[in-house]
Amino acid sequence: TGDPPSHTIQEVEESGIGGARYVQITDGIRGDAYVYKERYGRIESILYPLVSYDRLYRMAKALPEGATDPKVILSLSSLDPSFAIRVVVKVNASMSKDSLDLWSQGYLGEREGNLTGLVLAGWDQLAADDTKLLKGMGLSFHPDLIVIEKGSKPTFPLWNLAYALGGLVGLYLFFGRVYIESRDRDL
């Protein structure tokens, strides 16, 4: 697949990523705001906003004196459209709630830095339950939201063709055998 195009989070916040489907984003920071999807008592996936230091700093400066809670800072996105969240990261995880606590404190996942993943092309490509979780965060998201599935890589297109051809061969062998057996019975 090669190296994906690299963008700083600030570039992405200002102008998006173009048509790229596999990207690397650098210099981002995740605050303490996140949501997760649970299945069978385990954390299945985590969604969190990724912002630039500049945006986080501007948000913090817009707060009243002494307010330092990152959740409160990120909530400014719902008050000022210029602070709307542009990038959300989806992490596919299989962890316990105890591990989630460690992850949220930065022990199991990076709180800042670089990430590489597949672009899920915004609201349209996001599962309905993920959309509901994000909208329940009380944050304002950019209309052209960019969702990146961290760590996912594109599949080689010919693999899909190989799977399809394998399936067709299997069907042919199965139904061909059924046809021959039924024909032999009729004779």
Backbone bond lengths (Angstrom), bond angles and torsions (degrees), N, CA, C in turn:
res aa  C-N    CA-C-N  psi(-1)  N-CA   C-N-CA  omega(-1)  CA-C   N-CA-C  phi
1 T - - - 1.454 - - 1.523 112.13 -
2 G 1.319 118.16 -20.09 1.456 120.57 178.43 1.513 111.46 76.86
3 D 1.321 113.98 -178.95 1.453 119.76 178.74 1.520 109.94 -81.38
4 P 1.331 117.14 134.07 1.461 119.72 178.87 1.524 110.77 -75.73
5 P 1.331 116.65 158.91 1.469 118.42 174.55 1.529 109.51 -63.00
6 S 1.320 115.18 142.50 1.455 120.77 -177.31 1.530 109.94 -107.53
7 H 1.325 115.49 135.63 1.460 122.56 178.26 1.526 108.00 -134.12
8 T 1.325 117.27 143.65 1.462 118.84 170.57 1.522 106.65 -77.12
9 I 1.318 116.61 155.46 1.463 120.34 179.19 1.531 110.34 -61.57
10 Q 1.321 116.41 -33.18 1.461 119.43 179.86 1.536 110.68 -65.70
11 E 1.335 117.56 -40.56 1.471 120.78 175.99 1.525 110.84 -61.78
12 V 1.317 116.30 -41.06 1.467 120.58 -178.81 1.519 110.20 -67.00
13 E 1.339 117.50 -41.96 1.467 120.62 179.19 1.523 111.28 -61.83
14 E 1.330 116.11 -35.40 1.463 119.95 -177.31 1.518 113.59 -82.75
15 S 1.350 117.80 -40.20 1.474 117.66 -172.48 1.524 115.38 -136.79
16 G 1.321 119.04 8.76 1.458 120.36 178.16 1.519 112.55 78.84
17 I 1.348 116.02 -162.78 1.456 121.05 -176.98 1.523 112.53 -123.50
18 G 1.310 117.42 9.55 1.463 119.44 -177.95 1.512 109.88 69.57
19 G 1.313 116.69 -142.01 1.458 120.72 -177.84 1.508 114.43 -96.64
20 A 1.315 117.91 13.53 1.464 120.60 -176.93 1.522 111.21 -63.40
21 R 1.330 116.63 140.53 1.466 121.76 179.05 1.530 111.46 -109.48
22 Y 1.323 116.33 -13.03 1.457 122.31 -179.98 1.519 105.90 -139.21
23 V 1.329 117.95 117.65 1.461 120.63 -172.37 1.525 112.17 -137.50
24 Q 1.322 112.47 163.04 1.453 120.56 168.41 1.518 106.51 -118.03
25 I 1.327 116.25 131.68 1.462 120.98 177.01 1.514 107.32 -116.78
26 T 1.330 115.08 130.99 1.462 120.68 -177.54 1.518 110.69 -113.52
27 D 1.312 115.16 160.79 1.467 124.49 171.99 1.528 114.20 65.42
28 G 1.320 117.95 23.64 1.462 120.23 179.11 1.519 111.44 -88.87
29 I 1.309 115.09 163.00 1.457 121.35 175.70 1.521 108.17 -138.47
30 R 1.310 115.52 138.49 1.460 118.58 174.19 1.512 107.59 -104.40
31 G 1.297 115.07 135.99 1.461 119.23 176.12 1.519 108.94 -81.29
32 D 1.306 116.65 -161.11 1.456 120.41 179.00 1.520 112.48 -90.57
33 A 1.326 117.23 0.32 1.457 120.49 179.74 1.526 109.46 -82.90
34 Y 1.314 116.21 123.39 1.462 120.78 176.88 1.530 108.33 -157.76
35 V 1.300 115.50 160.04 1.457 121.83 172.82 1.523 107.15 -131.07
36 Y 1.313 116.04 159.95 1.451 118.94 -179.51 1.523 110.46 -141.45
37 K 1.309 113.98 157.49 1.453 121.76 177.10 1.522 107.29 -109.71
38 E 1.324 114.73 129.98 1.455 120.30 -177.68 1.524 109.30 -110.60
39 R 1.330 115.12 142.31 1.461 120.15 178.16 1.524 108.11 -146.79
40 Y 1.314 115.70 127.68 1.465 122.03 179.60 1.527 112.14 54.51
41 G 1.332 116.50 39.15 1.457 120.87 176.71 1.516 115.47 77.96
42 R 1.329 117.45 5.46 1.471 121.32 179.46 1.523 109.22 -123.16
43 I 1.314 115.99 154.73 1.456 121.10 176.80 1.521 107.29 -78.28
44 E 1.326 116.79 121.92 1.469 121.53 -178.00 1.524 111.97 -91.41
45 S 1.333 115.94 -43.51 1.464 119.14 178.79 1.526 109.88 -152.75
46 I 1.328 114.59 158.01 1.458 122.13 -179.10 1.519 107.45 -127.39
47 L 1.318 116.64 137.80 1.467 122.45 176.54 1.529 108.10 -121.21
48 Y 1.322 115.69 133.14 1.464 118.57 178.00 1.524 110.21 -148.43
49 P 1.346 116.72 149.36 1.464 119.78 176.14 1.519 110.66 -75.20
50 L 1.311 115.42 146.07 1.460 122.51 175.51 1.523 106.74 -118.44
51 V 1.315 116.54 125.75 1.462 120.61 -177.73 1.522 110.11 -130.84
52 S 1.320 114.79 167.17 1.461 120.21 176.33 1.526 109.35 -86.70
53 Y 1.330 115.53 158.24 1.464 120.13 175.42 1.524 109.85 -59.77
54 D 1.330 115.86 -38.26 1.464 120.01 -179.22 1.525 111.06 -60.90
55 R 1.333 116.33 -46.52 1.469 119.73 -179.49 1.528 110.05 -65.55
56 L 1.314 116.92 -42.88 1.465 120.20 179.61 1.530 109.96 -62.53
57 Y 1.322 116.78 -40.09 1.469 121.26 178.37 1.532 110.78 -64.11
58 R 1.348 116.08 -45.37 1.471 119.06 179.19 1.529 111.62 -63.83
59 M 1.342 115.56 -36.31 1.466 119.24 177.27 1.529 110.26 -65.77
60 A 1.333 115.69 -43.98 1.471 120.03 -179.33 1.524 110.79 -62.74
61 K 1.342 117.50 -38.92 1.468 120.63 179.65 1.524 111.96 -66.95
62 A 1.332 117.05 -24.47 1.463 120.61 -179.78 1.527 112.45 -80.84
63 L 1.318 116.69 -9.77 1.465 121.05 -179.27 1.522 110.95 -82.72
64 P 1.322 115.62 159.53 1.467 118.74 173.20 1.523 110.92 -62.08
65 E 1.298 116.64 157.38 1.462 123.51 -179.98 1.523 111.14 -52.17
66 G 1.335 116.43 131.09 1.457 121.12 174.22 1.518 115.49 89.27
67 A 1.317 119.32 -9.40 1.468 120.86 179.40 1.529 108.19 -80.13
68 T 1.321 116.45 117.20 1.465 119.79 -176.53 1.529 113.37 -126.96
69 D 1.309 117.98 -3.15 1.464 120.84 -178.02 1.532 109.67 -65.40
70 P 1.359 117.79 121.13 1.470 120.48 -178.53 1.520 113.41 -57.68
71 K 1.345 117.85 -32.54 1.464 119.89 178.49 1.524 110.30 -65.51
72 V 1.332 115.59 -40.07 1.470 119.89 178.06 1.528 109.60 -66.93
73 I 1.313 116.57 -41.46 1.471 120.10 179.67 1.522 109.71 -60.86
74 L 1.343 117.42 -48.18 1.461 120.02 179.73 1.524 112.08 -64.99
75 S 1.329 117.59 -28.50 1.467 119.55 -179.73 1.524 111.45 -66.37
76 L 1.330 117.68 -15.59 1.464 120.17 175.07 1.526 111.52 -59.83
77 S 1.326 116.48 -22.92 1.463 119.64 -179.62 1.520 111.08 -59.70
78 S 1.343 117.46 -25.74 1.461 119.69 179.43 1.527 111.84 -82.70
79 L 1.312 118.03 -13.38 1.463 121.32 -179.23 1.521 113.03 -98.69
80 D 1.306 117.16 -31.60 1.456 121.66 -176.55 1.526 109.26 -126.57
81 P 1.354 117.90 114.97 1.464 120.11 -177.38 1.529 114.17 -58.28
82 S 1.321 117.88 -24.45 1.462 119.21 179.87 1.529 111.31 -70.42
83 F 1.335 116.97 -13.41 1.458 121.33 178.43 1.530 112.74 -100.21
84 A 1.322 117.90 8.59 1.472 120.54 -178.20 1.527 110.22 -56.19
85 I 1.317 116.08 139.07 1.463 122.58 -178.12 1.521 109.18 -73.80
86 R 1.318 117.22 127.21 1.468 122.04 -176.79 1.527 112.36 -99.26
87 V 1.352 117.39 -31.16 1.460 120.80 -174.67 1.528 109.87 -123.13
88 V 1.331 114.48 130.61 1.458 121.33 173.07 1.523 106.96 -121.86
89 V 1.320 115.84 137.94 1.458 121.40 179.04 1.526 108.48 -107.02
90 K 1.324 114.72 133.76 1.467 120.65 175.02 1.521 107.50 -110.24
91 V 1.328 115.32 125.03 1.458 121.56 178.08 1.523 107.52 -112.14
92 N 1.309 116.89 118.61 1.459 120.21 174.35 1.518 106.80 -79.44
93 A 1.311 115.06 119.50 1.457 119.74 -174.18 1.523 109.17 -134.79
94 S 1.271 114.90 153.25 1.457 120.88 170.61 1.512 104.97 -132.43
95 M 1.330 114.76 92.46 1.458 118.61 -174.94 1.522 110.16 -144.08
96 S 1.313 115.39 162.20 1.457 121.31 176.58 1.530 109.20 -80.52
97 K 1.319 115.64 168.94 1.466 118.98 177.31 1.529 111.18 -65.57
98 D 1.326 117.28 -31.16 1.480 119.93 176.00 1.522 110.32 -63.01
99 S 1.327 115.66 -42.37 1.467 119.87 177.97 1.517 110.63 -65.70
100 L 1.332 116.85 -34.44 1.465 120.27 177.62 1.524 110.34 -61.53
101 D 1.329 116.77 -40.04 1.466 119.76 177.36 1.526 110.71 -60.84
102 L 1.328 116.57 -42.80 1.466 120.19 177.35 1.523 111.07 -64.36
103 W 1.348 116.25 -42.26 1.470 120.79 178.54 1.529 110.01 -60.24
104 S 1.328 116.70 -44.94 1.470 119.90 -176.59 1.524 112.10 -63.98
105 Q 1.322 116.43 -25.51 1.463 120.35 178.32 1.528 112.20 -88.26
106 G 1.330 115.77 -0.16 1.453 119.52 176.15 1.510 115.09 94.09
107 Y 1.323 117.93 4.89 1.464 119.43 -176.94 1.525 113.17 -80.38
108 L 1.320 117.77 -30.61 1.464 120.52 -176.91 1.520 112.98 -107.05
109 G 1.275 117.99 -4.78 1.460 120.95 -179.95 1.512 109.57 -153.48
110 E 1.295 115.61 152.32 1.459 119.73 -178.45 1.518 110.93 -68.66
111 R 1.306 116.23 137.21 1.463 121.01 175.94 1.533 110.41 -88.63
112 E 1.307 115.73 -16.68 1.454 118.89 -179.09 1.516 108.22 -153.75
113 G 1.312 115.79 166.44 1.450 119.28 176.36 1.515 112.94 117.53
114 N 1.327 114.94 -142.93 1.461 121.28 -172.69 1.519 110.70 -105.96
115 L 1.317 115.28 151.32 1.454 119.72 172.00 1.519 108.66 -145.96
116 T 1.318 114.94 151.07 1.452 122.23 179.56 1.517 107.47 -127.84
117 G 1.333 116.40 139.48 1.453 118.65 178.54 1.511 113.28 -177.06
118 L 1.327 114.35 178.85 1.466 122.21 177.55 1.511 110.25 -82.43
119 V 1.309 116.43 142.77 1.451 121.94 177.14 1.524 107.85 -90.04
120 L 1.334 116.44 126.57 1.458 120.90 179.82 1.529 112.33 -92.63
121 A 1.304 118.08 12.85 1.460 124.75 171.68 1.524 114.86 53.70
122 G 1.303 116.44 43.47 1.452 121.08 168.08 1.514 116.32 80.15
123 W 1.344 113.28 -160.40 1.457 121.84 -172.81 1.526 112.16 -57.82
124 D 1.337 117.67 -36.54 1.468 120.95 -175.36 1.520 112.49 -62.92
125 Q 1.313 117.59 -35.49 1.452 121.60 -175.59 1.526 113.71 -92.76
126 L 1.315 116.06 -0.48 1.455 120.50 -177.94 1.525 109.42 -89.61
127 A 1.305 117.01 136.24 1.467 121.13 178.31 1.531 109.50 -60.55
128 A 1.317 116.19 149.77 1.469 121.79 -176.58 1.529 111.72 -57.60
129 D 1.335 117.60 -40.49 1.461 118.98 -179.62 1.525 111.80 -69.82
130 D 1.338 117.81 -31.64 1.462 120.60 175.18 1.530 110.59 -67.92
131 T 1.316 116.51 -41.39 1.467 120.97 177.50 1.523 110.31 -60.49
132 K 1.316 116.21 -43.88 1.466 121.07 179.51 1.531 110.64 -62.15
133 L 1.333 116.56 -42.82 1.465 119.97 178.23 1.527 111.52 -60.90
134 L 1.337 116.04 -46.11 1.470 119.83 -178.81 1.522 111.26 -63.48
135 K 1.314 116.39 -45.52 1.468 119.25 -178.17 1.523 111.28 -66.59
136 G 1.327 117.20 -23.58 1.457 121.27 177.46 1.522 113.73 -78.85
137 M 1.328 117.62 -5.05 1.467 121.10 -178.81 1.521 112.43 -74.14
138 G 1.326 117.55 -17.09 1.457 120.10 -177.66 1.515 113.28 78.60
139 L 1.327 116.54 16.13 1.459 121.23 178.03 1.515 109.06 -104.24
140 S 1.302 115.66 161.44 1.461 120.74 175.72 1.522 107.96 -101.92
141 F 1.329 115.19 129.63 1.452 120.34 -178.70 1.523 109.94 -111.39
142 H 1.296 115.91 145.63 1.463 123.36 178.22 1.529 108.72 -61.19
143 P 1.350 118.07 142.84 1.467 119.59 179.07 1.531 112.47 -60.13
144 D 1.327 117.25 -31.64 1.464 121.21 177.23 1.528 109.41 -99.07
145 L 1.320 114.72 56.67 1.460 121.08 -178.10 1.521 110.59 -58.26
146 I 1.313 115.82 140.26 1.462 122.14 176.07 1.519 106.93 -112.50
147 V 1.333 116.14 117.54 1.459 121.12 178.21 1.522 107.41 -108.15
148 I 1.312 116.00 126.96 1.459 120.81 -178.60 1.523 108.64 -116.69
149 E 1.314 115.40 124.47 1.463 120.93 176.91 1.528 107.28 -87.22
150 K 1.323 114.47 101.57 1.462 121.53 -173.24 1.527 111.93 -60.17
151 G 1.334 114.97 131.70 1.457 120.94 175.71 1.513 115.37 83.65
152 S 1.331 118.35 -13.19 1.473 120.46 179.80 1.518 109.89 -77.40
153 K 1.320 115.26 144.93 1.465 121.30 179.18 1.521 109.22 -122.89
154 P 1.323 116.23 152.45 1.466 118.25 177.42 1.526 110.73 -68.36
155 T 1.315 115.45 148.71 1.457 119.53 176.30 1.520 108.91 -88.92
156 F 1.300 115.57 151.46 1.450 121.32 178.35 1.530 107.75 -68.54
157 P 1.346 120.40 124.70 1.463 122.23 -173.60 1.522 114.46 -55.35
158 L 1.324 118.02 -31.86 1.455 119.26 -178.42 1.521 112.55 -70.01
159 W 1.351 117.41 -20.37 1.462 118.60 175.90 1.520 110.25 -62.63
160 N 1.335 116.51 -41.66 1.465 119.88 178.89 1.520 110.41 -60.66
161 L 1.326 117.09 -42.13 1.462 121.14 178.10 1.524 110.14 -64.48
162 A 1.319 117.78 -41.65 1.467 121.03 179.32 1.526 110.97 -62.60
163 Y 1.333 117.33 -41.60 1.463 120.03 177.73 1.524 110.77 -63.69
164 A 1.326 117.17 -42.28 1.464 120.69 -179.71 1.524 110.58 -64.21
165 L 1.330 116.76 -45.42 1.467 119.55 179.36 1.530 111.27 -64.12
166 G 1.318 116.94 -40.22 1.464 120.58 176.64 1.521 111.48 -59.93
167 G 1.323 116.11 -41.21 1.459 120.71 177.90 1.521 111.72 -64.67
168 L 1.328 116.60 -41.70 1.469 120.35 178.66 1.526 111.52 -64.65
169 V 1.314 117.16 -41.78 1.464 120.80 177.68 1.527 109.58 -62.10
170 G 1.321 116.89 -43.23 1.461 120.80 178.26 1.521 111.78 -60.59
171 L 1.329 116.28 -44.55 1.468 120.15 177.96 1.529 111.17 -63.00
172 Y 1.316 116.67 -42.81 1.463 120.90 179.90 1.526 110.61 -61.40
173 L 1.328 115.87 -45.52 1.464 119.42 -179.85 1.528 111.53 -63.83
174 F 1.332 116.52 -41.55 1.462 120.11 -179.34 1.526 111.20 -66.68
175 F 1.343 116.26 -54.45 1.460 118.94 -176.92 1.520 112.29 -71.15
176 G 1.332 117.80 -29.86 1.458 120.68 175.47 1.516 110.34 -63.53
177 R 1.302 115.61 -41.26 1.465 120.40 179.33 1.524 110.44 -66.78
178 V 1.334 116.85 -42.69 1.469 120.83 178.22 1.523 109.91 -61.56
179 Y 1.335 117.55 -42.49 1.460 121.58 179.72 1.525 110.99 -62.85
180 I 1.330 116.78 -46.22 1.465 120.76 -178.92 1.527 110.23 -63.21
181 E 1.357 117.18 -42.37 1.462 119.91 179.28 1.520 111.68 -64.02
182 S 1.336 117.32 -40.80 1.466 119.73 179.85 1.518 110.75 -70.32
183 R 1.325 118.35 -34.97 1.458 122.58 178.57 1.526 110.03 -66.21
184 D 1.346 115.93 -42.66 1.469 120.54 -179.46 1.532 110.66 -65.27
185 R 1.345 116.72 -35.29 1.463 120.12 178.34 1.514 111.41 -66.81
186 D 1.340 115.77 -35.52 1.464 120.84 -178.26 1.533 111.90 -72.05
187 L 1.301 118.48 -23.09 1.469 120.80 -179.28 1.461 108.78 -79.11
